[in-house]
Amino acid sequence: MSYPVGQVAGVAGVTVRTLHHYDEIGLLVPSERSHAGHRRYSDADLDRLQQILFYRELGFPLDEVAALLDDPDTDPREHLRRQHELLTARIQRLQEMAAAVETAMEARKMGINLTPEEKFEVFGEHDPEQYAEEVEQRWGDTEAYREAQRKAATYTKDDWKRINDEFSALHAHMGDLLDRGLAADSAEAMDGAEDHRLFITRHHYGCPLELHSCLGEMYVADERFTAFYEAIRPGLAVFMRDAILANAARGGRGSTEEGAAS
């Protein structure tokens, strides 16, 4: 028995475009084609798709998923055992970490103009003062820190709400690109990374490509940042880092846009 691409997409909770992408890169090639050339998926194809989606939820990039699934020395039961171990480790880690920290560098300034009631309204369960001492010790003597402090001192509660909404929209967009199976060095992903960089420059501190690359590396190296992005979409921390580095390698989108954002 075989199934059309639309039915498979609906059952698996992915888009048809994602399945097309998996076919194009050889990750999930349907076993059959209809007389009209349409994709048809077998039960074995569905089993492979389930494994792909498991690994994607665990944050594995597509090339690593392909290598794992095509390893002739690994049987399906071994995949399930590995996935169970990784899921258990993630659950334990996320339970131990604060999932609402976006960036420690900005923690101090987030609460400057807000009462405790306003802070709770704007930032929810996240306490923006939580890492204030660490931030000041690490970056207090930098111009970026001083610039961020100056800008934050002018923001009202409504300003923070608008800024947070804009930042959330940027992250949601990047998560959507990841879900669609786009590569981190695709034009769309690099543009999203550039928008992220310009957002930081516009609202917080000047963020040249080199500094933005350092932030991207920190999203993966520091478990607090990783937890924040993983809570939005599994695999997003690595995707953000890779898109940021790819954008830096291409030189951003040009100095005109950065200047306009400052």
C-alpha distance (Angstrom), angle and dihedral (degrees) to the residues before:
residue distance angle dihedral
M1 . . .
S2 3.80 . .
Y3 3.79 134.7 .
P4 3.83 133.2 -145.3
V5 3.77 120.1 -114.5
G6 3.80 94.3 -109.3
Q7 3.80 92.8 55.2
V8 3.80 92.0 47.1
A9 3.80 91.2 49.7
G10 3.79 91.4 51.3
V11 3.79 94.7 48.2
A12 3.81 94.3 44.9
G13 3.80 95.3 43.7
V14 3.80 95.0 -123.4
T15 3.78 132.3 114.5
V16 3.78 125.4 -98.1
R17 3.78 86.5 -122.2
T18 3.81 89.8 59.3
L19 3.81 91.4 52.5
H20 3.80 90.2 48.8
H21 3.80 88.9 51.9
Y22 3.80 92.4 49.9
D23 3.81 88.5 51.8
E24 3.80 93.0 48.5
I25 3.82 93.4 53.0
G26 3.80 93.5 43.2
L27 3.80 95.6 -114.1
L28 3.80 95.3 118.4
V29 3.79 114.2 10.3
P30 3.83 111.4 -179.5
S31 3.80 113.7 -119.0
E32 3.78 94.6 -133.6
R33 3.78 144.1 31.7
S34 3.78 126.4 -154.5
H35 3.80 121.1 -123.4
A36 3.79 86.7 -95.9
G37 3.81 91.2 53.2
H38 3.80 97.0 -105.2
R39 3.80 119.4 148.1
R40 3.83 117.7 -100.9
Y41 3.81 121.4 -170.6
S42 3.80 125.5 -150.1
D43 3.81 127.2 -149.3
A44 3.81 88.3 -99.7
D45 3.81 89.1 54.0
L46 3.80 89.4 52.8
D47 3.80 90.6 51.4
R48 3.80 89.6 52.9
L49 3.81 90.8 47.5
Q50 3.79 89.8 53.1
Q51 3.80 90.0 53.9
I52 3.81 91.2 47.2
L53 3.80 91.7 52.2
F54 3.80 91.7 47.3
Y55 3.79 91.3 55.0
R56 3.82 92.2 42.9
E57 3.81 90.1 54.4
L58 3.80 87.4 52.2
G59 3.80 90.0 56.1
F60 3.81 100.4 -106.4
P61 3.83 115.0 152.2
L62 3.78 115.8 -121.4
D63 3.79 95.6 -106.8
E64 3.80 91.3 55.3
V65 3.82 91.0 47.0
A66 3.80 89.6 54.3
A67 3.80 91.9 48.9
L68 3.80 91.9 49.6
L69 3.79 95.5 47.5
D70 3.79 94.3 44.5
D71 3.81 94.3 49.3
P72 3.83 103.7 118.6
D73 3.82 91.6 -154.7
T74 3.82 94.8 60.5
D75 3.80 121.4 79.4
P76 3.83 125.6 -158.1
R77 3.80 92.4 -100.7
E78 3.79 90.3 56.9
H79 3.82 89.9 53.8
L80 3.80 90.0 53.3
R81 3.80 92.6 48.4
R82 3.81 91.4 49.7
Q83 3.79 92.5 47.7
H84 3.80 92.1 48.5
E85 3.81 91.1 52.6
L86 3.80 92.5 48.1
L87 3.79 93.1 47.5
T88 3.80 91.9 49.3
A89 3.80 91.0 50.2
R90 3.80 91.7 48.7
I91 3.80 93.4 50.0
Q92 3.79 91.2 51.3
R93 3.81 92.5 46.8
L94 3.80 94.4 48.2
Q95 3.79 90.9 48.6
E96 3.79 89.4 56.3
M97 3.80 97.8 46.7
A98 3.76 134.9 69.7
A99 3.79 103.2 -111.8
A100 3.80 97.0 -161.8
V101 3.82 102.1 66.5
E102 3.81 112.8 113.7
T103 3.78 102.0 170.1
A104 3.79 131.0 -7.9
M105 3.81 90.5 -153.2
E106 3.80 90.0 68.6
A107 3.79 99.6 39.7
R108 3.82 97.5 97.8
K109 3.77 98.0 50.3
M110 3.78 96.0 45.9
G111 3.80 93.0 79.5
I112 3.79 102.0 37.6
N113 3.80 98.7 108.5
L114 3.80 98.8 27.7
T115 3.77 134.2 95.6
P116 3.84 116.2 -138.3
E117 3.82 89.0 -99.3
E118 3.80 92.3 50.9
K119 3.80 91.4 46.5
F120 3.78 90.9 55.3
E121 3.80 90.7 47.7
V122 3.79 94.1 49.9
F123 3.79 102.4 36.3
G124 3.80 103.2 25.8
E125 3.79 114.6 -153.6
H126 3.81 93.1 -12.0
D127 3.82 113.3 102.3
P128 3.84 106.5 -146.5
E129 3.83 90.2 -159.7
Q130 3.80 93.3 57.1
Y131 3.80 96.3 99.9
A132 3.81 98.6 24.6
E133 3.82 95.4 117.8
E134 3.80 92.9 47.6
V135 3.79 91.3 48.6
E136 3.79 93.7 50.9
Q137 3.81 92.6 47.4
R138 3.80 93.3 50.1
W139 3.80 102.0 38.1
G140 3.80 107.8 9.6
D141 3.81 93.1 111.7
T142 3.82 95.1 51.5
E143 3.79 126.9 99.8
A144 3.82 89.6 -130.4
Y145 3.81 90.3 60.1
R146 3.81 92.7 47.1
E147 3.81 92.0 47.3
A148 3.80 90.9 49.6
Q149 3.80 90.4 50.7
R150 3.82 91.9 50.3
K151 3.80 93.5 49.9
A152 3.79 93.8 44.3
A153 3.78 91.5 53.3
T154 3.81 89.1 65.2
Y155 3.82 96.7 50.4
T156 3.79 123.5 103.9
K157 3.81 127.9 -158.2
D158 3.82 90.0 -93.2
D159 3.80 90.1 50.5
W160 3.79 90.9 54.0
K161 3.79 92.1 48.5
R162 3.79 90.9 51.9
I163 3.82 92.3 46.3
N164 3.80 92.7 48.0
D165 3.80 91.9 48.3
E166 3.79 90.7 51.1
F167 3.80 91.8 48.5
S168 3.81 91.7 48.6
A169 3.80 89.9 51.3
L170 3.83 90.5 53.0
H171 3.79 91.0 52.2
A172 3.80 92.7 45.2
H173 3.81 89.5 52.8
M174 3.80 92.0 51.4
G175 3.80 90.1 47.7
D176 3.80 89.6 52.6
L177 3.80 91.4 51.9
L178 3.81 89.4 51.0
D179 3.80 91.0 48.8
R180 3.79 90.7 51.3
G181 3.78 89.8 56.4
L182 3.80 97.2 -114.4
A183 3.78 116.4 158.4
A184 3.79 118.7 -110.2
D185 3.81 89.6 -119.6
S186 3.80 93.9 51.1
A187 3.80 116.5 118.9
E188 3.81 91.3 -111.0
A189 3.80 93.7 52.1
M190 3.80 93.6 45.5
D191 3.81 90.0 48.8
G192 3.81 88.8 51.6
A193 3.80 90.1 51.1
E194 3.80 90.2 49.3
D195 3.81 90.5 51.1
H196 3.81 87.4 51.7
R197 3.82 91.0 52.5
L198 3.80 93.5 47.0
F199 3.80 90.0 48.2
I200 3.82 89.9 57.5
T201 3.80 91.1 47.1
R202 3.78 92.5 47.7
H203 3.79 98.6 47.6
H204 3.81 107.3 22.1
Y205 3.81 122.2 12.4
G206 3.77 141.2 -28.6
C207 3.80 106.0 -74.9
P208 3.82 113.2 -170.3
L209 3.78 119.3 -171.0
E210 3.81 94.0 -96.2
L211 3.80 92.8 54.3
H212 3.79 91.1 43.8
S213 3.81 88.9 54.4
C214 3.80 89.5 53.6
L215 3.80 89.6 52.1
G216 3.80 90.1 50.4
E217 3.80 91.2 53.4
M218 3.80 89.5 48.8
Y219 3.81 91.0 55.0
V220 3.80 87.4 66.3
A221 3.82 101.0 31.3
D222 3.82 97.5 49.8
E223 3.80 111.9 63.9
R224 3.82 91.8 -149.8
F225 3.77 92.2 60.6
T226 3.80 91.3 41.6
A227 3.81 90.4 53.0
F228 3.80 91.3 51.2
Y229 3.81 93.4 54.0
E230 3.80 94.8 38.8
A231 3.81 88.8 55.7
I232 3.81 88.4 58.4
R233 3.82 95.6 46.6
P234 3.82 129.3 -18.3
G235 3.77 108.8 -107.3
L236 3.82 94.0 20.2
A237 3.82 95.6 116.4
V238 3.81 92.8 60.1
F239 3.82 91.4 39.1
M240 3.83 91.0 52.9
R241 3.80 91.5 47.8
D242 3.79 93.6 48.9
A243 3.82 93.6 45.3
I244 3.82 90.6 49.2
L245 3.81 91.8 50.9
A246 3.81 91.6 46.3
N247 3.80 90.6 50.3
A248 3.81 90.6 49.8
A249 3.80 90.4 50.5
R250 3.81 91.4 54.5
G251 3.82 90.8 47.0
G252 3.81 98.5 -112.6
R253 3.78 119.3 -93.0
G254 3.81 96.8 -58.3
S255 3.80 139.9 -76.4
T256 3.79 95.5 -85.0
E257 3.78 94.8 71.3
E258 3.81 92.6 43.7
G259 3.75 91.6 51.2
A260 3.78 91.5 49.7
A261 3.79 90.3 51.3
S262 3.80 96.1 51.9
